[in-house]
Amino acid sequence: MAREVSSITRVGTSEPFELQVSRGQISYHSVVNIFGTATAIGTDYRTPWELANTNALPLISTAAQLDVASSDAADTSQVVQLQGLDADYNQITENISLNGTSTITTTQSFKAINGFVTISGNCAGNVTAKISSVVYAQITAGTGRNQAAIYTVPAGFCFYLARIDAFSATATGASKFVTFNNKNTFSDGRVFNVATTTFAQRMDIMRILPFKVPAKTTLEFQAKLSSSTAEVGIFGEGYLIQETP
């Protein structure tokens, strides 16, 4: 008789809490992964993202529709998805069928972008989401999704940050090191720059007690170099917990 493949317990009661959350077995809890990378972070703080070498990551000031297009005219059968928040910080998603280099405007207005992913096909070009001429998110050809070290917490939720890792193979030590900064922008305009620390090639922060980030707060993992430029990647994870219905 064939045996059914199953985990250690089918109801999950004796599995680690983290695994149960990842499996969707804990009500009102979900996992959030934040990651961004850039090949040339300089001596000013930048949030790693696709255009960080030349441009700071912009925040959307007022909820607006976005214009989506590829840099390759052949991208006409792929579908991408914008994941973000509306003007009231409620979670929204929208699927966009690409039409090559022709612009497709979203029907919904976004106050924040928390993800930009390919859900059908593979894009030959860079796919951008713009307001006017400003790029707010990009899926670089061959990656399948954006890689920006930013997350905005939805209304009615809190985010509990559990881990941050940062890496730089090209930062070497005393003569060329990275400064990390955890920037929190609150919905009322206040900004906290916290957990600032330096590292050469690797930084690992494993929190015993998660760091609570309240609703409607934008969290950015930032980095700057002591001199010249360096490749930097920053990754974080935590729990998104619904705290009001």
C-alpha positions as CSV (number, residue, x, y, z in Angstrom):
1,M,0.0,0.0,0.0
2,A,1.4,3.4,-1.0
3,R,2.0,5.7,2.0
4,E,0.7,9.2,1.9
5,V,3.5,11.8,2.2
6,S,2.9,13.9,5.3
7,S,4.7,16.0,7.8
8,I,5.5,15.0,11.3
9,T,2.0,15.8,12.4
10,R,-0.8,16.5,10.0
11,V,-2.4,19.1,12.2
12,G,0.9,20.8,12.9
13,T,0.5,20.9,16.7
14,S,4.1,19.7,17.4
15,E,5.9,21.5,14.6
16,P,8.0,24.6,15.2
17,F,5.9,27.8,15.4
18,E,7.9,29.3,12.4
19,L,7.0,26.4,10.2
20,Q,3.4,26.5,11.2
21,V,3.3,30.2,10.2
22,S,4.9,29.5,6.9
23,R,2.4,26.7,6.2
24,G,-0.5,29.1,7.0
25,Q,-1.6,27.2,10.0
26,I,-1.6,30.1,12.5
27,S,-4.6,32.4,12.1
28,Y,-3.8,36.1,11.5
29,H,-0.1,35.4,11.0
30,S,2.0,35.3,7.8
31,V,5.7,35.5,6.9
32,V,7.2,38.5,5.2
33,N,10.6,38.4,3.5
34,I,12.4,41.6,2.6
35,F,15.4,41.6,0.3
36,G,17.3,44.1,-1.8
37,T,20.5,44.2,-3.7
38,A,22.7,46.7,-5.5
39,T,26.0,46.5,-7.2
40,A,27.4,49.9,-6.3
41,I,26.2,51.5,-3.1
42,G,28.2,54.7,-2.4
43,T,28.9,57.0,0.5
44,D,25.3,58.2,1.0
45,Y,22.6,56.0,2.5
46,R,20.7,54.0,-0.1
47,T,18.0,51.4,0.1
48,P,19.3,48.6,-2.1
49,W,17.0,48.2,-5.1
50,E,17.4,47.8,-8.9
51,L,18.4,51.4,-9.6
52,A,20.3,52.1,-6.4
53,N,23.6,52.6,-8.2
54,T,22.3,56.0,-9.5
55,N,18.9,56.7,-7.8
56,A,17.6,56.7,-4.3
57,L,14.4,54.6,-3.9
58,P,11.5,57.0,-4.1
59,L,8.4,56.7,-1.9
60,I,5.0,57.4,-3.3
61,S,3.7,60.6,-1.6
62,T,0.1,60.3,-2.7
63,A,-1.7,57.2,-3.9
64,A,-1.6,57.1,-7.7
65,Q,-2.0,54.8,-10.7
66,L,1.2,53.4,-12.1
67,D,2.4,52.9,-15.7
68,V,3.8,49.5,-16.4
69,A,5.9,48.6,-19.5
70,S,8.8,46.4,-20.6
71,S,12.0,47.6,-22.3
72,D,11.6,44.8,-24.8
73,A,8.9,44.9,-27.5
74,A,8.7,41.1,-27.5
75,D,7.2,41.0,-24.0
76,T,3.6,40.7,-25.0
77,S,2.4,37.5,-23.3
78,Q,3.7,37.9,-19.8
79,V,1.7,38.9,-16.7
80,V,3.2,40.8,-13.8
81,Q,1.6,41.6,-10.5
82,L,1.9,44.7,-8.3
83,Q,1.5,44.1,-4.6
84,G,1.0,47.0,-2.3
85,L,-1.3,49.3,-0.3
86,D,-4.0,51.8,-1.3
87,A,-4.5,55.3,0.1
88,D,-5.8,53.9,3.4
89,Y,-2.9,51.4,3.6
90,N,-5.2,48.5,2.9
91,Q,-3.6,45.6,0.9
92,I,-4.2,45.5,-2.8
93,T,-2.9,43.6,-5.8
94,E,-3.3,44.0,-9.5
95,N,-2.3,41.8,-12.5
96,I,-1.0,43.6,-15.6
97,S,-0.8,41.9,-19.0
98,L,2.3,43.3,-20.7
99,N,2.1,44.9,-24.2
100,G,5.8,45.2,-24.9
101,T,7.1,48.7,-24.6
102,S,3.5,50.1,-24.7
103,T,2.4,51.5,-21.3
104,I,-0.4,49.8,-19.3
105,T,-1.8,51.9,-16.6
106,T,-3.1,50.2,-13.4
107,T,-6.8,50.6,-12.6
108,Q,-6.0,50.9,-8.8
109,S,-4.0,53.7,-7.1
110,F,-1.0,52.6,-5.0
111,K,0.3,54.4,-1.9
112,A,3.1,51.8,-1.5
113,I,4.6,48.9,-3.4
114,N,5.5,45.8,-1.4
115,G,6.2,43.5,-4.4
116,F,6.4,43.4,-8.1
117,V,6.5,39.9,-9.5
118,T,6.1,37.9,-12.7
119,I,3.2,35.5,-12.4
120,S,3.1,34.2,-16.1
121,G,6.0,33.8,-18.5
122,N,9.5,35.2,-18.4
123,C,10.3,38.8,-19.4
124,A,13.1,39.5,-21.9
125,G,13.3,43.1,-20.9
126,N,13.3,45.2,-17.7
127,V,9.7,45.8,-16.5
128,T,9.1,49.1,-14.7
129,A,6.3,50.6,-12.7
130,K,6.3,54.4,-13.0
131,I,4.5,57.5,-12.0
132,S,5.2,60.1,-14.7
133,S,8.9,59.5,-15.5
134,V,9.9,58.2,-12.0
135,V,10.5,54.5,-11.6
136,Y,9.1,53.2,-8.3
137,A,9.8,49.5,-8.9
138,Q,11.5,47.3,-11.5
139,I,11.7,43.7,-12.4
140,T,15.1,43.3,-14.0
141,A,15.3,40.9,-17.0
142,G,16.0,37.3,-15.8
143,T,15.1,37.9,-12.1
144,G,11.3,37.4,-12.1
145,R,10.6,39.9,-9.3
146,N,11.8,43.1,-7.9
147,Q,14.5,43.2,-5.2
148,A,14.1,46.2,-3.0
149,A,14.8,46.3,0.8
150,I,11.6,48.1,1.7
151,Y,8.2,47.1,3.2
152,T,5.2,49.1,4.3
153,V,3.0,47.6,7.0
154,P,-0.7,47.4,6.1
155,A,-3.4,49.1,8.2
156,G,-4.7,46.8,11.0
157,F,-1.4,44.8,11.1
158,C,2.0,45.0,12.8
159,F,5.2,43.6,11.5
160,Y,7.6,41.9,13.9
161,L,11.1,41.9,12.5
162,A,13.0,38.8,13.5
163,R,16.2,38.7,11.4
164,I,18.5,40.9,9.3
165,D,21.4,39.8,7.3
166,A,23.7,42.0,5.1
167,F,26.5,41.0,2.8
168,S,29.2,42.7,0.8
169,A,32.0,40.8,-0.9
170,T,33.7,44.0,-1.9
171,A,33.8,45.8,1.4
172,T,37.2,45.0,3.0
173,G,37.5,46.3,6.5
174,A,39.0,49.5,8.1
175,S,39.6,51.2,4.8
176,K,36.3,50.3,3.2
177,F,33.4,49.3,5.4
178,V,29.6,49.4,5.3
179,T,27.3,51.3,7.7
180,F,23.8,49.7,8.1
181,N,20.8,51.7,9.0
182,N,17.2,50.6,9.8
183,K,15.0,53.6,8.6
184,N,11.4,53.7,9.8
185,T,9.1,56.3,8.2
186,F,5.8,56.6,10.1
187,S,2.5,57.7,8.5
188,D,2.6,61.0,10.4
189,G,5.9,61.9,8.9
190,R,8.2,61.0,11.8
191,V,11.4,59.2,10.8
192,F,13.4,56.9,13.1
193,N,17.0,55.9,12.0
194,V,17.8,53.0,14.3
195,A,20.1,49.9,14.8
196,T,22.9,51.7,13.0
197,T,26.0,49.5,12.9
198,T,29.1,48.9,10.7
199,F,30.4,45.7,9.1
200,A,33.0,44.7,6.6
201,Q,31.7,41.7,4.7
202,R,28.8,40.2,6.6
203,M,26.3,41.3,9.3
204,D,23.9,39.0,11.1
205,I,21.2,40.2,13.5
206,M,19.1,37.4,15.0
207,R,16.7,39.0,17.4
208,I,15.6,37.1,20.5
209,L,12.5,39.3,20.8
210,P,11.2,40.6,17.5
211,F,11.3,44.3,16.8
212,K,7.7,45.7,16.4
213,V,7.0,47.9,13.5
214,P,3.5,49.5,13.7
215,A,0.8,49.8,11.0
216,K,1.3,52.2,8.1
217,T,5.1,52.4,8.8
218,T,7.6,52.1,5.9
219,L,10.7,50.0,6.8
220,E,13.8,50.5,4.8
221,F,17.1,48.6,5.2
222,Q,19.8,51.1,4.1
223,A,23.6,51.0,3.6
224,K,26.4,53.4,2.8
225,L,30.1,52.9,2.3
226,S,32.9,54.6,4.2
227,S,34.7,55.2,0.8
228,S,34.2,54.5,-2.9
229,T,31.4,52.0,-3.7
230,A,30.6,48.3,-3.0
231,E,28.1,45.6,-3.8
232,V,25.6,45.2,-0.9
233,G,22.7,42.8,-0.3
234,I,20.4,43.1,2.7
235,F,17.8,40.5,3.7
236,G,15.2,40.5,6.5
237,E,12.3,38.4,7.6
238,G,9.6,38.6,10.2
239,Y,5.9,38.0,11.0
240,L,3.0,40.1,9.8
241,I,0.3,39.8,12.4
242,Q,-3.3,41.1,12.1
243,E,-4.1,43.0,15.2
244,T,-7.5,44.5,14.4
245,P,-10.4,43.0,12.3
